[in-house]
Amino acid sequence: MEKKELIVKKCLKCGATIKVMKDCNCKECGIICCEEPMKVMVPNTEEAAVEKHKPTYEIVDNQLIVTVNHVMDDDHYIEWISVVFEDKEITKYLKPGDKAILKCCHYEKGTKIYAYCNKHGLWKTEVE
């Protein structure tokens, strides 16, 4: 089975962010917010910022443990972490002060791990 990719769109005016379950394939069509089409967020996969955004993982006792080494301040934090495999998605929503950690028992090679920073967008790692 092909591994599912997460589609995330963002409004460039108000900052609203959505996860798309099934995107429209029509030309000149799409999800509108603030009277403009929302932008598809392409996940970053290389760490380029001083802050850490890219999710990392380890496997301990057959459990996938995902962490994001990132500040969790009121104005700058990881909003959510998602693990996507086959037709499943496990998401943990976070708030300032939380630890950016997600633990799950379901994973396999090729599982995709996403993290969303409220200031620096979407980041992705793949389980090898």
KOLGU-4560 file (N, C-alpha, C; in nm, 3 decimals, padded with zeros to 5 digits):
<recs>
<n_xx: 00.085 n_yy: -00.118 n_zz: 00.000 ca_xx: 00.000 ca_yy: 00.000 ca_zz: 00.000 c_xx: 00.089 c_yy: 00.125 c_zz: 00.000 mol: A seq: 1 type: MET>
<n_xx: 00.054 n_yy: 00.222 n_zz: -00.082 ca_xx: 00.130 ca_yy: 00.346 ca_zz: -00.090 c_xx: 00.113 c_yy: 00.425 c_zz: 00.038 mol: A seq: 2 type: GLU>
<n_xx: 00.222 n_yy: 00.486 n_zz: 00.083 ca_xx: 00.219 ca_yy: 00.564 ca_zz: 00.206 c_xx: 00.149 c_yy: 00.697 c_zz: 00.183 mol: A seq: 3 type: LYS>
<n_xx: 00.060 n_yy: 00.733 n_zz: 00.271 ca_xx: -00.016 ca_yy: 00.857 ca_zz: 00.262 c_xx: 00.074 c_yy: 00.977 c_zz: 00.292 mol: A seq: 4 type: LYS>
<n_xx: 00.054 n_yy: 01.083 n_zz: 00.215 ca_xx: 00.119 ca_yy: 01.211 ca_zz: 00.242 c_xx: 00.017 c_yy: 01.302 c_zz: 00.309 mol: A seq: 5 type: GLU>
<n_xx: 00.061 n_yy: 01.380 n_zz: 00.403 ca_xx: -00.026 ca_yy: 01.476 ca_zz: 00.470 c_xx: -00.028 c_yy: 01.604 c_zz: 00.387 mol: A seq: 6 type: LEU>
<n_xx: -00.147 n_yy: 01.657 n_zz: 00.360 ca_xx: -00.161 ca_yy: 01.783 ca_zz: 00.287 c_xx: -00.206 c_yy: 01.888 c_zz: 00.387 mol: A seq: 7 type: ILE>
<n_xx: -00.126 n_yy: 01.994 n_zz: 00.401 ca_xx: -00.158 ca_yy: 02.103 ca_zz: 00.492 c_xx: -00.164 c_yy: 02.231 c_zz: 00.410 mol: A seq: 8 type: VAL>
<n_xx: -00.271 n_yy: 02.310 n_zz: 00.432 ca_xx: -00.285 ca_yy: 02.437 ca_zz: 00.362 c_xx: -00.295 c_yy: 02.549 c_zz: 00.465 mol: A seq: 9 type: LYS>
<n_xx: -00.245 n_yy: 02.668 n_zz: 00.423 ca_xx: -00.242 ca_yy: 02.784 ca_zz: 00.512 c_xx: -00.292 c_yy: 02.908 c_zz: 00.439 mol: A seq: 10 type: LYS>
<n_xx: -00.369 n_yy: 02.989 n_zz: 00.510 ca_xx: -00.411 ca_yy: 03.119 ca_zz: 00.457 c_xx: -00.299 c_yy: 03.218 c_zz: 00.483 mol: A seq: 11 type: CYS>
<n_xx: -00.253 n_yy: 03.284 n_zz: 00.377 ca_xx: -00.143 ca_yy: 03.379 ca_zz: 00.391 c_xx: -00.187 c_yy: 03.511 c_zz: 00.453 mol: A seq: 12 type: LEU>
<n_xx: -00.318 n_yy: 03.535 n_zz: 00.464 ca_xx: -00.367 ca_yy: 03.658 ca_zz: 00.526 c_xx: -00.387 c_yy: 03.643 c_zz: 00.675 mol: A seq: 13 type: LYS>
<n_xx: -00.466 n_yy: 03.543 n_zz: 00.716 ca_xx: -00.501 ca_yy: 03.531 ca_zz: 00.858 c_xx: -00.421 c_yy: 03.424 c_zz: 00.932 mol: A seq: 14 type: CYS>
<n_xx: -00.353 n_yy: 03.336 n_zz: 00.857 ca_xx: -00.272 ca_yy: 03.232 ca_zz: 00.921 c_xx: -00.348 c_yy: 03.104 c_zz: 00.953 mol: A seq: 15 type: GLY>
<n_xx: -00.476 n_yy: 03.095 n_zz: 00.915 ca_xx: -00.553 ca_yy: 02.972 ca_zz: 00.940 c_xx: -00.483 c_yy: 02.855 c_zz: 00.871 mol: A seq: 16 type: ALA>
<n_xx: -00.480 n_yy: 02.741 n_zz: 00.938 ca_xx: -00.414 ca_yy: 02.623 ca_zz: 00.886 c_xx: -00.511 c_yy: 02.506 c_zz: 00.890 mol: A seq: 17 type: THR>
<n_xx: -00.512 n_yy: 02.426 n_zz: 00.782 ca_xx: -00.600 ca_yy: 02.310 ca_zz: 00.777 c_xx: -00.524 c_yy: 02.188 c_zz: 00.727 mol: A seq: 18 type: ILE>
<n_xx: -00.568 n_yy: 02.069 n_zz: 00.772 ca_xx: -00.522 ca_yy: 01.943 ca_zz: 00.715 c_xx: -00.629 c_yy: 01.900 c_zz: 00.616 mol: A seq: 19 type: LYS>
<n_xx: -00.587 n_yy: 01.865 n_zz: 00.495 ca_xx: -00.681 ca_yy: 01.829 ca_zz: 00.390 c_xx: -00.695 c_yy: 01.677 c_zz: 00.384 mol: A seq: 20 type: VAL>
<n_xx: -00.817 n_yy: 01.628 n_zz: 00.396 ca_xx: -00.841 ca_yy: 01.484 ca_zz: 00.387 c_xx: -00.837 c_yy: 01.439 c_zz: 00.242 mol: A seq: 21 type: MET>
<n_xx: -00.900 n_yy: 01.516 n_zz: 00.153 ca_xx: -00.896 ca_yy: 01.487 ca_zz: 00.010 c_xx: -00.902 c_yy: 01.621 c_zz: -00.061 mol: A seq: 22 type: LYS>
<n_xx: -00.800 n_yy: 01.649 n_zz: -00.143 ca_xx: -00.791 ca_yy: 01.778 ca_zz: -00.209 c_xx: -00.867 c_yy: 01.777 c_zz: -00.341 mol: A seq: 23 type: ASP>
<n_xx: -00.908 n_yy: 01.892 n_zz: -00.385 ca_xx: -00.979 ca_yy: 01.909 ca_zz: -00.511 c_xx: -00.879 c_yy: 01.899 c_zz: -00.627 mol: A seq: 24 type: CYS>
<n_xx: -00.917 n_yy: 01.832 n_zz: -00.734 ca_xx: -00.831 ca_yy: 01.818 ca_zz: -00.851 c_xx: -00.874 c_yy: 01.910 c_zz: -00.965 mol: A seq: 25 type: ASN>
<n_xx: -00.976 n_yy: 01.992 n_zz: -00.943 ca_xx: -01.025 ca_yy: 02.082 ca_zz: -01.047 c_xx: -00.925 c_yy: 02.195 c_zz: -01.072 mol: A seq: 26 type: CYS>
<n_xx: -00.912 n_yy: 02.235 n_zz: -01.198 ca_xx: -00.827 ca_yy: 02.348 ca_zz: -01.232 c_xx: -00.898 c_yy: 02.476 c_zz: -01.186 mol: A seq: 27 type: LYS>
<n_xx: -00.820 n_yy: 02.572 n_zz: -01.137 ca_xx: -00.877 ca_yy: 02.701 ca_zz: -01.093 c_xx: -00.972 c_yy: 02.684 c_zz: -00.976 mol: A seq: 28 type: GLU>
<n_xx: -00.947 n_yy: 02.585 n_zz: -00.892 ca_xx: -01.036 ca_yy: 02.557 ca_zz: -00.780 c_xx: -00.949 c_yy: 02.536 c_zz: -00.655 mol: A seq: 29 type: CYS>
<n_xx: -01.009 n_yy: 02.535 n_zz: -00.542 ca_xx: -00.935 ca_yy: 02.509 ca_zz: -00.419 c_xx: -01.008 c_yy: 02.563 c_zz: -00.298 mol: A seq: 30 type: GLY>
<n_xx: -00.947 n_yy: 02.549 n_zz: -00.184 ca_xx: -01.005 ca_yy: 02.596 ca_zz: -00.059 c_xx: -00.974 c_yy: 02.744 c_zz: -00.045 mol: A seq: 31 type: ILE>
<n_xx: -01.077 n_yy: 02.824 n_zz: -00.019 ca_xx: -01.065 ca_yy: 02.969 ca_zz: -00.011 c_xx: -01.075 c_yy: 03.014 c_zz: 00.135 mol: A seq: 32 type: ILE>
<n_xx: -00.989 n_yy: 03.108 n_zz: 00.173 ca_xx: -00.995 ca_yy: 03.171 ca_zz: 00.304 c_xx: -00.959 c_yy: 03.318 c_zz: 00.284 mol: A seq: 33 type: CYS>
<n_xx: -01.026 n_yy: 03.407 n_zz: 00.348 ca_xx: -01.002 ca_yy: 03.551 ca_zz: 00.332 c_xx: -01.006 c_yy: 03.591 c_zz: 00.185 mol: A seq: 34 type: CYS>
<n_xx: -01.095 n_yy: 03.527 n_zz: 00.110 ca_xx: -01.120 ca_yy: 03.554 ca_zz: -00.031 c_xx: -01.001 c_yy: 03.520 c_zz: -00.122 mol: A seq: 35 type: GLU>
<n_xx: -00.908 n_yy: 03.435 n_zz: -00.074 ca_xx: -00.794 ca_yy: 03.393 ca_zz: -00.154 c_xx: -00.772 c_yy: 03.242 c_zz: -00.137 mol: A seq: 36 type: GLU>
<n_xx: -00.720 n_yy: 03.175 n_zz: -00.242 ca_xx: -00.690 ca_yy: 03.032 ca_zz: -00.227 c_xx: -00.584 c_yy: 03.009 c_zz: -00.118 mol: A seq: 37 type: PRO>
<n_xx: -00.604 n_yy: 02.904 n_zz: -00.041 ca_xx: -00.506 ca_yy: 02.870 ca_zz: 00.062 c_xx: -00.383 c_yy: 02.807 c_zz: -00.004 mol: A seq: 38 type: MET>
<n_xx: -00.266 n_yy: 02.829 n_zz: 00.053 ca_xx: -00.140 ca_yy: 02.780 ca_zz: -00.002 c_xx: -00.106 c_yy: 02.643 c_zz: 00.056 mol: A seq: 39 type: LYS>
<n_xx: -00.068 n_yy: 02.549 n_zz: -00.033 ca_xx: -00.021 ca_yy: 02.419 ca_zz: 00.013 c_xx: 00.116 c_yy: 02.438 c_zz: 00.077 mol: A seq: 40 type: VAL>
<n_xx: 00.134 n_yy: 02.386 n_zz: 00.197 ca_xx: 00.262 ca_yy: 02.397 ca_zz: 00.266 c_xx: 00.348 c_yy: 02.276 c_zz: 00.229 mol: A seq: 41 type: MET>
<n_xx: 00.465 n_yy: 02.304 n_zz: 00.176 ca_xx: 00.560 ca_yy: 02.198 ca_zz: 00.143 c_xx: 00.647 c_yy: 02.176 c_zz: 00.266 mol: A seq: 42 type: VAL>
<n_xx: 00.652 n_yy: 02.052 n_zz: 00.318 ca_xx: 00.728 ca_yy: 02.029 ca_zz: 00.441 c_xx: 00.878 c_yy: 02.050 c_zz: 00.420 mol: A seq: 43 type: PRO>
<n_xx: 00.939 n_yy: 02.117 n_zz: 00.517 ca_xx: 01.084 ca_yy: 02.128 ca_zz: 00.520 c_xx: 01.140 c_yy: 01.996 c_zz: 00.569 mol: A seq: 44 type: ASN>
<n_xx: 01.254 n_yy: 01.956 n_zz: 00.515 ca_xx: 01.315 ca_yy: 01.830 ca_zz: 00.558 c_xx: 01.458 c_yy: 01.850 c_zz: 00.604 mol: A seq: 45 type: THR>
<n_xx: 01.512 n_yy: 01.971 n_zz: 00.588 ca_xx: 01.649 ca_yy: 01.998 ca_zz: 00.631 c_xx: 01.647 c_yy: 02.107 c_zz: 00.736 mol: A seq: 46 type: GLU>
<n_xx: 01.723 n_yy: 02.084 n_zz: 00.840 ca_xx: 01.730 ca_yy: 02.180 ca_zz: 00.950 c_xx: 01.818 c_yy: 02.297 c_zz: 00.909 mol: A seq: 47 type: GLU>
<n_xx: 01.760 n_yy: 02.417 n_zz: 00.906 ca_xx: 01.836 ca_yy: 02.535 ca_zz: 00.866 c_xx: 01.828 c_yy: 02.646 c_zz: 00.970 mol: A seq: 48 type: ALA>
<n_xx: 01.741 n_yy: 02.633 n_zz: 01.067 ca_xx: 01.722 ca_yy: 02.737 ca_zz: 01.166 c_xx: 01.799 c_yy: 02.705 c_zz: 01.294 mol: A seq: 49 type: ALA>
<n_xx: 01.824 n_yy: 02.808 n_zz: 01.373 ca_xx: 01.889 ca_yy: 02.787 ca_zz: 01.502 c_xx: 01.800 c_yy: 02.700 c_zz: 01.590 mol: A seq: 50 type: VAL>
<n_xx: 01.669 n_yy: 02.731 n_zz: 01.592 ca_xx: 01.575 ca_yy: 02.647 ca_zz: 01.665 c_xx: 01.564 c_yy: 02.515 c_zz: 01.590 mol: A seq: 51 type: GLU>
<n_xx: 01.533 n_yy: 02.410 n_zz: 01.659 ca_xx: 01.516 ca_yy: 02.279 ca_zz: 01.596 c_xx: 01.369 c_yy: 02.259 c_zz: 01.563 mol: A seq: 52 type: LYS>
<n_xx: 01.341 n_yy: 02.219 n_zz: 01.441 ca_xx: 01.204 ca_yy: 02.197 ca_zz: 01.397 c_xx: 01.181 c_yy: 02.056 c_zz: 01.346 mol: A seq: 53 type: HIS>
<n_xx: 01.281 n_yy: 01.998 n_zz: 01.284 ca_xx: 01.265 ca_yy: 01.868 ca_zz: 01.221 c_xx: 01.242 c_yy: 01.761 c_zz: 01.328 mol: A seq: 54 type: LYS>
<n_xx: 01.133 n_yy: 01.685 n_zz: 01.313 ca_xx: 01.109 ca_yy: 01.580 ca_zz: 01.412 c_xx: 01.214 c_yy: 01.470 c_zz: 01.403 mol: A seq: 55 type: PRO>
<n_xx: 01.251 n_yy: 01.418 n_zz: 01.519 ca_xx: 01.342 ca_yy: 01.304 ca_zz: 01.526 c_xx: 01.267 c_yy: 01.189 c_zz: 01.592 mol: A seq: 56 type: THR>
<n_xx: 01.321 n_yy: 01.069 n_zz: 01.578 ca_xx: 01.252 ca_yy: 00.955 ca_zz: 01.637 c_xx: 01.353 c_yy: 00.853 c_zz: 01.686 mol: A seq: 57 type: TYR>
<n_xx: 01.307 n_yy: 00.769 n_zz: 01.776 ca_xx: 01.380 ca_yy: 00.650 ca_zz: 01.817 c_xx: 01.278 c_yy: 00.541 c_zz: 01.840 mol: A seq: 58 type: GLU>
<n_xx: 01.325 n_yy: 00.418 n_zz: 01.828 ca_xx: 01.238 ca_yy: 00.303 ca_zz: 01.850 c_xx: 01.285 c_yy: 00.234 c_zz: 01.977 mol: A seq: 59 type: ILE>
<n_xx: 01.198 n_yy: 00.230 n_zz: 02.076 ca_xx: 01.230 ca_yy: 00.171 ca_zz: 02.206 c_xx: 01.122 c_yy: 00.068 c_zz: 02.237 mol: A seq: 60 type: VAL>
<n_xx: 01.162 n_yy: -00.058 n_zz: 02.257 ca_xx: 01.067 ca_yy: -00.166 ca_zz: 02.288 c_xx: 00.950 c_yy: -00.169 c_zz: 02.188 mol: A seq: 61 type: ASP>
<n_xx: 00.985 n_yy: -00.160 n_zz: 02.061 ca_xx: 00.888 ca_yy: -00.165 ca_zz: 01.951 c_xx: 00.787 c_yy: -00.051 c_zz: 01.954 mol: A seq: 62 type: ASN>
<n_xx: 00.824 n_yy: 00.060 n_zz: 02.018 ca_xx: 00.740 ca_yy: 00.179 ca_zz: 02.023 c_xx: 00.814 c_yy: 00.294 c_zz: 01.955 mol: A seq: 63 type: GLN>
<n_xx: 00.746 n_yy: 00.368 n_zz: 01.869 ca_xx: 00.802 ca_yy: 00.485 ca_zz: 01.802 c_xx: 00.787 c_yy: 00.605 c_zz: 01.894 mol: A seq: 64 type: LEU>
<n_xx: 00.899 n_yy: 00.668 n_zz: 01.927 ca_xx: 00.897 ca_yy: 00.786 ca_zz: 02.013 c_xx: 00.949 c_yy: 00.903 c_zz: 01.930 mol: A seq: 65 type: ILE>
<n_xx: 00.860 n_yy: 00.999 n_zz: 01.904 ca_xx: 00.893 ca_yy: 01.116 ca_zz: 01.823 c_xx: 00.915 c_yy: 01.236 c_zz: 01.915 mol: A seq: 66 type: VAL>
<n_xx: 01.022 n_yy: 01.309 n_zz: 01.891 ca_xx: 01.048 ca_yy: 01.431 ca_zz: 01.966 c_xx: 01.084 c_yy: 01.544 c_zz: 01.870 mol: A seq: 67 type: THR>
<n_xx: 01.055 n_yy: 01.665 n_zz: 01.911 ca_xx: 01.097 ca_yy: 01.784 ca_zz: 01.838 c_xx: 01.169 c_yy: 01.871 c_zz: 01.940 mol: A seq: 68 type: VAL>
<n_xx: 01.299 n_yy: 01.891 n_zz: 01.918 ca_xx: 01.381 ca_yy: 01.969 ca_zz: 02.010 c_xx: 01.358 c_yy: 02.118 c_zz: 01.980 mol: A seq: 69 type: ASN>
<n_xx: 01.252 n_yy: 02.174 n_zz: 02.037 ca_xx: 01.206 ca_yy: 02.307 ca_zz: 02.001 c_xx: 01.155 c_yy: 02.378 c_zz: 02.126 mol: A seq: 70 type: HIS>
<n_xx: 01.167 n_yy: 02.510 n_zz: 02.128 ca_xx: 01.109 ca_yy: 02.586 ca_zz: 02.238 c_xx: 00.958 c_yy: 02.570 c_zz: 02.236 mol: A seq: 71 type: VAL>
<n_xx: 00.896 n_yy: 02.581 n_zz: 02.351 ca_xx: 00.750 ca_yy: 02.571 ca_zz: 02.360 c_xx: 00.699 c_yy: 02.694 c_zz: 02.436 mol: A seq: 72 type: MET>
<n_xx: 00.738 n_yy: 02.812 n_zz: 02.385 ca_xx: 00.700 ca_yy: 02.940 ca_zz: 02.445 c_xx: 00.561 c_yy: 02.982 c_zz: 02.401 mol: A seq: 73 type: ASP>
<n_xx: 00.504 n_yy: 03.081 n_zz: 02.467 ca_xx: 00.370 ca_yy: 03.128 ca_zz: 02.434 c_xx: 00.358 c_yy: 03.175 c_zz: 02.289 mol: A seq: 74 type: ASP>
<n_xx: 00.464 n_yy: 03.236 n_zz: 02.236 ca_xx: 00.457 ca_yy: 03.293 ca_zz: 02.102 c_xx: 00.531 c_yy: 03.212 c_zz: 01.996 mol: A seq: 75 type: ASP>
<n_xx: 00.594 n_yy: 03.102 n_zz: 02.035 ca_xx: 00.673 ca_yy: 03.021 ca_zz: 01.941 c_xx: 00.676 c_yy: 02.877 c_zz: 01.994 mol: A seq: 76 type: HIS>
<n_xx: 00.604 n_yy: 02.788 n_zz: 01.924 ca_xx: 00.595 ca_yy: 02.651 ca_zz: 01.973 c_xx: 00.552 c_yy: 02.556 c_zz: 01.862 mol: A seq: 77 type: TYR>
<n_xx: 00.566 n_yy: 02.427 n_zz: 01.887 ca_xx: 00.517 ca_yy: 02.323 ca_zz: 01.797 c_xx: 00.369 c_yy: 02.304 c_zz: 01.829 mol: A seq: 78 type: ILE>
<n_xx: 00.282 n_yy: 02.324 n_zz: 01.728 ca_xx: 00.138 ca_yy: 02.313 ca_zz: 01.748 c_xx: 00.090 c_yy: 02.169 c_zz: 01.749 mol: A seq: 79 type: GLU>
<n_xx: 00.152 n_yy: 02.084 n_zz: 01.664 ca_xx: 00.112 ca_yy: 01.944 ca_zz: 01.658 c_xx: 00.220 c_yy: 01.859 c_zz: 01.595 mol: A seq: 80 type: TRP>
<n_xx: 00.214 n_yy: 01.730 n_zz: 01.626 ca_xx: 00.299 ca_yy: 01.628 ca_zz: 01.566 c_xx: 00.205 c_yy: 01.521 c_zz: 01.511 mol: A seq: 81 type: ILE>
<n_xx: 00.231 n_yy: 01.475 n_zz: 01.387 ca_xx: 00.150 ca_yy: 01.367 ca_zz: 01.328 c_xx: 00.240 c_yy: 01.257 c_zz: 01.275 mol: A seq: 82 type: SER>
<n_xx: 00.196 n_yy: 01.133 n_zz: 01.297 ca_xx: 00.261 ca_yy: 01.015 ca_zz: 01.241 c_xx: 00.162 c_yy: 00.958 c_zz: 01.139 mol: A seq: 83 type: VAL>
<n_xx: 00.208 n_yy: 00.942 n_zz: 01.013 ca_xx: 00.120 ca_yy: 00.898 ca_zz: 00.905 c_xx: 00.178 c_yy: 00.771 c_zz: 00.842 mol: A seq: 84 type: VAL>
<n_xx: 00.095 n_yy: 00.667 n_zz: 00.835 ca_xx: 00.136 ca_yy: 00.541 ca_zz: 00.773 c_xx: 00.013 c_yy: 00.472 c_zz: 00.718 mol: A seq: 85 type: PHE>
<n_xx: 00.031 n_yy: 00.403 n_zz: 00.605 ca_xx: -00.080 ca_yy: 00.338 ca_zz: 00.535 c_xx: -00.199 c_yy: 00.432 c_zz: 00.529 mol: A seq: 86 type: GLU>
<n_xx: -00.312 n_yy: 00.392 n_zz: 00.587 ca_xx: -00.431 ca_yy: 00.477 ca_zz: 00.585 c_xx: -00.462 c_yy: 00.534 c_zz: 00.723 mol: A seq: 87 type: ASP>
<n_xx: -00.358 n_yy: 00.545 n_zz: 00.806 ca_xx: -00.377 ca_yy: 00.592 ca_zz: 00.943 c_xx: -00.298 c_yy: 00.720 c_zz: 00.969 mol: A seq: 88 type: LYS>
<n_xx: -00.349 n_yy: 00.799 n_zz: 01.063 ca_xx: -00.280 ca_yy: 00.919 ca_zz: 01.109 c_xx: -00.300 c_yy: 00.931 c_zz: 01.259 mol: A seq: 89 type: GLU>
<n_xx: -00.191 n_yy: 00.947 n_zz: 01.332 ca_xx: -00.196 ca_yy: 00.970 ca_zz: 01.476 c_xx: -00.142 c_yy: 01.109 c_zz: 01.500 mol: A seq: 90 type: ILE>
<n_xx: -00.221 n_yy: 01.194 n_zz: 01.564 ca_xx: -00.182 ca_yy: 01.333 ca_zz: 01.585 c_xx: -00.190 c_yy: 01.367 c_zz: 01.733 mol: A seq: 91 type: THR>
<n_xx: -00.090 n_yy: 01.441 n_zz: 01.778 ca_xx: -00.093 ca_yy: 01.495 ca_zz: 01.914 c_xx: -00.087 c_yy: 01.647 c_zz: 01.901 mol: A seq: 92 type: LYS>
<n_xx: -00.187 n_yy: 01.714 n_zz: 01.957 ca_xx: -00.192 ca_yy: 01.860 ca_zz: 01.957 c_xx: -00.124 c_yy: 01.911 c_zz: 02.083 mol: A seq: 93 type: TYR>
<n_xx: -00.046 n_yy: 02.016 n_zz: 02.067 ca_xx: 00.036 ca_yy: 02.068 ca_zz: 02.177 c_xx: 00.002 c_yy: 02.214 c_zz: 02.204 mol: A seq: 94 type: LEU>
<n_xx: 00.042 n_yy: 02.260 n_zz: 02.321 ca_xx: 00.026 ca_yy: 02.400 ca_zz: 02.357 c_xx: 00.155 c_yy: 02.448 c_zz: 02.425 mol: A seq: 95 type: LYS>
<n_xx: 00.173 n_yy: 02.578 n_zz: 02.437 ca_xx: 00.294 ca_yy: 02.628 ca_zz: 02.502 c_xx: 00.314 c_yy: 02.562 c_zz: 02.639 mol: A seq: 96 type: PRO>
<n_xx: 00.438 n_yy: 02.527 n_zz: 02.667 ca_xx: 00.472 ca_yy: 02.463 ca_zz: 02.794 c_xx: 00.474 c_yy: 02.312 c_zz: 02.788 mol: A seq: 97 type: GLY>
<n_xx: 00.406 n_yy: 02.251 n_zz: 02.688 ca_xx: 00.408 ca_yy: 02.105 ca_zz: 02.672 c_xx: 00.545 c_yy: 02.061 c_zz: 02.623 mol: A seq: 98 type: ASP>
<n_xx: 00.573 n_yy: 01.932 n_zz: 02.637 ca_xx: 00.690 ca_yy: 01.871 ca_zz: 02.575 c_xx: 00.647 c_yy: 01.822 c_zz: 02.437 mol: A seq: 99 type: LYS>
<n_xx: 00.728 n_yy: 01.851 n_zz: 02.335 ca_xx: 00.695 ca_yy: 01.811 ca_zz: 02.198 c_xx: 00.735 c_yy: 01.666 c_zz: 02.176 mol: A seq: 100 type: ALA>
<n_xx: 00.653 n_yy: 01.575 n_zz: 02.231 ca_xx: 00.679 ca_yy: 01.431 ca_zz: 02.223 c_xx: 00.549 c_yy: 01.359 c_zz: 02.187 mol: A seq: 101 type: ILE>
<n_xx: 00.560 n_yy: 01.259 n_zz: 02.100 ca_xx: 00.447 ca_yy: 01.173 ca_zz: 02.067 c_xx: 00.498 c_yy: 01.029 c_zz: 02.068 mol: A seq: 102 type: LEU>
<n_xx: 00.424 n_yy: 00.941 n_zz: 02.133 ca_xx: 00.460 ca_yy: 00.799 ca_zz: 02.138 c_xx: 00.348 c_yy: 00.719 c_zz: 02.073 mol: A seq: 103 type: LYS>
<n_xx: 00.387 n_yy: 00.622 n_zz: 01.988 ca_xx: 00.286 ca_yy: 00.535 ca_zz: 01.928 c_xx: 00.345 c_yy: 00.398 c_zz: 01.898 mol: A seq: 104 type: CYS>
<n_xx: 00.259 n_yy: 00.299 n_zz: 01.895 ca_xx: 00.301 ca_yy: 00.161 ca_zz: 01.870 c_xx: 00.298 c_yy: 00.125 c_zz: 01.723 mol: A seq: 105 type: CYS>
<n_xx: 00.230 n_yy: 00.204 n_zz: 01.642 ca_xx: 00.212 ca_yy: 00.172 ca_zz: 01.500 c_xx: 00.312 c_yy: 00.251 c_zz: 01.416 mol: A seq: 106 type: HIS>
<n_xx: 00.397 n_yy: 00.179 n_zz: 01.346 ca_xx: 00.493 ca_yy: 00.241 ca_zz: 01.255 c_xx: 00.552 c_yy: 00.132 c_zz: 01.168 mol: A seq: 107 type: TYR>
<n_xx: 00.618 n_yy: 00.173 n_zz: 01.065 ca_xx: 00.693 ca_yy: 00.082 ca_zz: 00.978 c_xx: 00.788 c_yy: 00.167 c_zz: 00.896 mol: A seq: 108 type: GLU>
<n_xx: 00.878 n_yy: 00.104 n_zz: 00.825 ca_xx: 00.969 ca_yy: 00.177 ca_zz: 00.739 c_xx: 00.885 c_yy: 00.258 c_zz: 00.640 mol: A seq: 109 type: LYS>
<n_xx: 00.920 n_yy: 00.384 n_zz: 00.621 ca_xx: 00.844 ca_yy: 00.471 ca_zz: 00.533 c_xx: 00.738 c_yy: 00.554 c_zz: 00.603 mol: A seq: 110 type: GLY>
<n_xx: 00.712 n_yy: 00.526 n_zz: 00.730 ca_xx: 00.619 ca_yy: 00.608 ca_zz: 00.806 c_xx: 00.666 c_yy: 00.753 c_zz: 00.802 mol: A seq: 111 type: THR>
<n_xx: 00.574 n_yy: 00.845 n_zz: 00.781 ca_xx: 00.608 ca_yy: 00.987 ca_zz: 00.773 c_xx: 00.571 c_yy: 01.056 c_zz: 00.904 mol: A seq: 112 type: LYS>
<n_xx: 00.661 n_yy: 01.140 n_zz: 00.951 ca_xx: 00.641 ca_yy: 01.213 ca_zz: 01.075 c_xx: 00.643 c_yy: 01.362 c_zz: 01.042 mol: A seq: 113 type: ILE>
<n_xx: 00.538 n_yy: 01.433 n_zz: 01.084 ca_xx: 00.526 ca_yy: 01.576 ca_zz: 01.058 c_xx: 00.522 c_yy: 01.652 c_zz: 01.190 mol: A seq: 114 type: TYR>
<n_xx: 00.577 n_yy: 01.773 n_zz: 01.189 ca_xx: 00.566 ca_yy: 01.864 ca_zz: 01.302 c_xx: 00.534 c_yy: 02.002 c_zz: 01.246 mol: A seq: 115 type: ALA>
<n_xx: 00.446 n_yy: 02.076 n_zz: 01.315 ca_xx: 00.407 ca_yy: 02.208 ca_zz: 01.267 c_xx: 00.442 c_yy: 02.315 c_zz: 01.370 mol: A seq: 116 type: TYR>
<n_xx: 00.530 n_yy: 02.406 n_zz: 01.331 ca_xx: 00.571 ca_yy: 02.520 ca_zz: 01.414 c_xx: 00.483 c_yy: 02.639 c_zz: 01.379 mol: A seq: 117 type: CYS>
<n_xx: 00.432 n_yy: 02.707 n_zz: 01.482 ca_xx: 00.342 ca_yy: 02.819 ca_zz: 01.456 c_xx: 00.411 c_yy: 02.934 c_zz: 01.382 mol: A seq: 118 type: ASN>
<n_xx: 00.544 n_yy: 02.941 n_zz: 01.385 ca_xx: 00.615 ca_yy: 03.049 ca_zz: 01.315 c_xx: 00.688 c_yy: 03.003 c_zz: 01.189 mol: A seq: 119 type: LYS>
<n_xx: 00.734 n_yy: 02.880 n_zz: 01.186 ca_xx: 00.821 ca_yy: 02.834 ca_zz: 01.077 c_xx: 00.763 c_yy: 02.721 c_zz: 00.994 mol: A seq: 120 type: HIS>
<n_xx: 00.635 n_yy: 02.690 n_zz: 01.014 ca_xx: 00.565 ca_yy: 02.599 ca_zz: 00.925 c_xx: 00.586 c_yy: 02.452 c_zz: 00.949 mol: A seq: 121 type: GLY>
<n_xx: 00.573 n_yy: 02.377 n_zz: 00.839 ca_xx: 00.566 ca_yy: 02.232 ca_zz: 00.841 c_xx: 00.702 c_yy: 02.168 c_zz: 00.819 mol: A seq: 122 type: LEU>
<n_xx: 00.730 n_yy: 02.062 n_zz: 00.896 ca_xx: 00.857 ca_yy: 01.989 ca_zz: 00.889 c_xx: 00.828 c_yy: 01.840 c_zz: 00.880 mol: A seq: 123 type: TRP>
<n_xx: 00.917 n_yy: 01.764 n_zz: 00.816 ca_xx: 00.889 ca_yy: 01.622 ca_zz: 00.795 c_xx: 01.015 c_yy: 01.538 c_zz: 00.807 mol: A seq: 124 type: LYS>
<n_xx: 00.997 n_yy: 01.418 n_zz: 00.861 ca_xx: 01.101 ca_yy: 01.314 ca_zz: 00.869 c_xx: 01.035 c_yy: 01.183 c_zz: 00.828 mol: A seq: 125 type: THR>
<n_xx: 01.111 n_yy: 01.092 n_zz: 00.773 ca_xx: 01.058 ca_yy: 00.961 ca_zz: 00.735 c_xx: 01.135 c_yy: 00.853 c_zz: 00.810 mol: A seq: 126 type: GLU>
<n_xx: 01.062 n_yy: 00.753 n_zz: 00.862 ca_xx: 01.123 ca_yy: 00.642 ca_zz: 00.935 c_xx: 01.199 c_yy: 00.555 c_zz: 00.836 mol: A seq: 127 type: VAL>
<n_xx: 01.325 n_yy: 00.529 n_zz: 00.866 ca_xx: 01.410 ca_yy: 00.448 ca_zz: 00.777 c_xx: 01.416 c_yy: 00.305 c_zz: 00.825 mol: A seq: 128 type: GLU>
</recs>
